[in-house]
Amino acid sequence: MKTKSLLGILVLALTLGGCASTPPAKQVSTASKGGGYYLDDGPEANPPKNLDAVPDAVPRKEPLHPFANRTYVALGTTYTPQTTRQSYSAEGLASWYGRRFQGKKTSSGESYDMYAMTAAHPTLPIPSYARVTSLDTGKSVVVRINDRGPFHSKRIIDLSYTAAYKLGYLGRGSARVRVESIDPDTYDTQGKALQDGIYLQVGAFSRADNAQQLLDRLKRQLDIDANQTRVVLDGGLHRVQLGPYVSDDAAQSDRARVRERLDLNAVLVRRD
């Protein structure tokens, strides 16, 4: 996880005996709130009270890290990370890591923040994005991959403290999940797949919060299904879109409603 060089990653991985960011074996301890977690790696004494409000990671195009995607060896196993954006889907166990690694360097060279929506994965590109879905509850989160690990045969991803909290498995230490890679070109900022078809673009903003405000206004004033609204990050702009629509006529009908109720001129766009 120390990443001034690939050698630093491998030395630390071997030292931990687990993943680049997780202790070698799951030691169960008891916190004041109960539940099990890795020894000395539980929550801080006073974790933030608003973890439910922490937003998912927002998929966006980023250049791959020049060193964190090289082939490496950990615990006698050779790992070859993806160096192109490829489709990935796998099911297995997810673990999490917390205060023991807070502020330490991840494989990307960034400081680990247990309250951010990040994760460690053995081979997904750094940086990249993935949707992680609990197979027990159906809850899902979108995380940014910025670290390596876990190096256990049954574990496929290591989530940040907050991501694990939002999936509801902090106390258990692990959970059965599905991990699916996200291509920023084909997903909106909430990790929802973009379908081909006809859309209405109602606005475009450089700031994500301005786009979200308009999106909330559209949902409120037009009474539109949330699944029909999205923010697409493209060309540095957060584009507020409605759709997809089954026909031009259906799109034009909502375009008239947008003009009438919000005094905004939406533009028809096609994705194919």
ChimeraX attribute file (.defattr): number of C-alpha atoms within 10 A of each C-alpha:
attribute: neighborCount
match mode: 1-to-1
recipient: residues
	/A:1	32
	/A:2	22
	/A:3	19
	/A:4	13
	/A:5	13
	/A:6	18
	/A:7	14
	/A:8	13
	/A:9	24
	/A:10	20
	/A:11	16
	/A:12	18
	/A:13	26
	/A:14	17
	/A:15	15
	/A:16	18
	/A:17	19
	/A:18	20
	/A:19	28
	/A:20	29
	/A:21	32
	/A:22	27
	/A:23	21
	/A:24	18
	/A:25	12
	/A:26	15
	/A:27	13
	/A:28	17
	/A:29	15
	/A:30	13
	/A:31	15
	/A:32	7
	/A:33	8
	/A:34	9
	/A:35	15
	/A:36	19
	/A:37	25
	/A:38	21
	/A:39	14
	/A:40	14
	/A:41	20
	/A:42	23
	/A:43	19
	/A:44	13
	/A:45	9
	/A:46	6
	/A:47	10
	/A:48	10
	/A:49	7
	/A:50	7
	/A:51	15
	/A:52	11
	/A:53	8
	/A:54	13
	/A:55	14
	/A:56	21
	/A:57	21
	/A:58	20
	/A:59	24
	/A:60	22
	/A:61	16
	/A:62	10
	/A:63	10
	/A:64	17
	/A:65	16
	/A:66	10
	/A:67	15
	/A:68	26
	/A:69	24
	/A:70	15
	/A:71	13
	/A:72	18
	/A:73	16
	/A:74	22
	/A:75	15
	/A:76	8
	/A:77	8
	/A:78	10
	/A:79	15
	/A:80	14
	/A:81	18
	/A:82	17
	/A:83	16
	/A:84	10
	/A:85	14
	/A:86	11
	/A:87	10
	/A:88	12
	/A:89	12
	/A:90	13
	/A:91	18
	/A:92	17
	/A:93	21
	/A:94	25
	/A:95	27
	/A:96	28
	/A:97	28
	/A:98	24
	/A:99	19
	/A:100	18
	/A:101	18
	/A:102	18
	/A:103	12
	/A:104	16
	/A:105	19
	/A:106	24
	/A:107	30
	/A:108	23
	/A:109	18
	/A:110	15
	/A:111	16
	/A:112	25
	/A:113	19
	/A:114	24
	/A:115	18
	/A:116	19
	/A:117	23
	/A:118	26
	/A:119	33
	/A:120	30
	/A:121	22
	/A:122	26
	/A:123	22
	/A:124	26
	/A:125	26
	/A:126	27
	/A:127	20
	/A:128	23
	/A:129	26
	/A:130	24
	/A:131	21
	/A:132	28
	/A:133	21
	/A:134	22
	/A:135	15
	/A:136	10
	/A:137	11
	/A:138	11
	/A:139	13
	/A:140	19
	/A:141	20
	/A:142	27
	/A:143	27
	/A:144	24
	/A:145	27
	/A:146	24
	/A:147	32
	/A:148	29
	/A:149	23
	/A:150	29
	/A:151	26
	/A:152	17
	/A:153	8
	/A:154	11
	/A:155	21
	/A:156	23
	/A:157	31
	/A:158	29
	/A:159	29
	/A:160	26
	/A:161	27
	/A:162	26
	/A:163	31
	/A:164	27
	/A:165	16
	/A:166	18
	/A:167	20
	/A:168	16
	/A:169	21
	/A:170	22
	/A:171	18
	/A:172	12
	/A:173	21
	/A:174	22
	/A:175	21
	/A:176	19
	/A:177	26
	/A:178	21
	/A:179	23
	/A:180	17
	/A:181	22
	/A:182	26
	/A:183	19
	/A:184	22
	/A:185	14
	/A:186	15
	/A:187	20
	/A:188	25
	/A:189	20
	/A:190	17
	/A:191	26
	/A:192	16
	/A:193	14
	/A:194	16
	/A:195	13
	/A:196	13
	/A:197	15
	/A:198	20
	/A:199	27
	/A:200	23
	/A:201	21
	/A:202	21
	/A:203	19
	/A:204	20
	/A:205	17
	/A:206	13
	/A:207	11
	/A:208	17
	/A:209	11
	/A:210	14
	/A:211	23
	/A:212	17
	/A:213	11
	/A:214	17
	/A:215	21
	/A:216	13
	/A:217	13
	/A:218	22
	/A:219	15
	/A:220	11
	/A:221	12
	/A:222	14
	/A:223	9
	/A:224	14
	/A:225	12
	/A:226	12
	/A:227	10
	/A:228	13
	/A:229	20
	/A:230	24
	/A:231	26
	/A:232	28
	/A:233	23
	/A:234	14
	/A:235	10
	/A:236	13
	/A:237	16
	/A:238	23
	/A:239	24
	/A:240	27
	/A:241	25
	/A:242	28
	/A:243	24
	/A:244	21
	/A:245	18
	/A:246	11
	/A:247	11
	/A:248	12
	/A:249	10
	/A:250	13
	/A:251	21
	/A:252	17
	/A:253	10
	/A:254	18
	/A:255	21
	/A:256	15
	/A:257	16
	/A:258	19
	/A:259	13
	/A:260	11
	/A:261	11
	/A:262	13
	/A:263	10
	/A:264	14
	/A:265	16
	/A:266	22
	/A:267	14
	/A:268	17
	/A:269	15
	/A:270	12
	/A:271	11
	/A:272	6
